[in-house]
Amino acid sequence: MHIILIIFLILIKTSFSLEKAVIQKKSDHIHIESEIIPDYRKNKKTKHKKIKKEKYYITSEKGKVYHRPSCRFAKKIKYKTKIKSKRSARKKGLRPCKICKP
């Protein structure tokens, strides 16, 4: 019963950190060793993708979506309209394309 309680307490304590615990039952006592394993993920910097700002965006004359010029759906538009910025596109009530994600 005591061994199970000790293991449970160690598991609760170590669930939020990386800690290695070794429990050995000796003839007259229980021997517990623990060591903290360094977490290298905390210090690792995440690389953010650099967001490329387009010079202009494309929409159709009566469309409700704006695209990057390289988008496959923008290339299919017959009567294209150029928009200078995302802000002006949002002011016109357009939403960004879900494929090219401008």
Sequence and secondary structure as in RCSB ss.txt:
>XXXX:A:sequence
MHIILIIFLILIKTSFSLEKAVIQKKSDHIHIESEIIPDYRKNKKTKHKKIKKEKYYITSEKGKVYHRPSCRFAK
KIKYKTKIKSKRSARKKGLRPCKICKP
>XXXX:A:secstr
 HHHHHHHHHHHHHTTS EEEEEEE SSSEEEEEEE   HHHH           S EEEETT SEEB TT HHHH
T SSEEEES HHHHHHTT EE TTT  
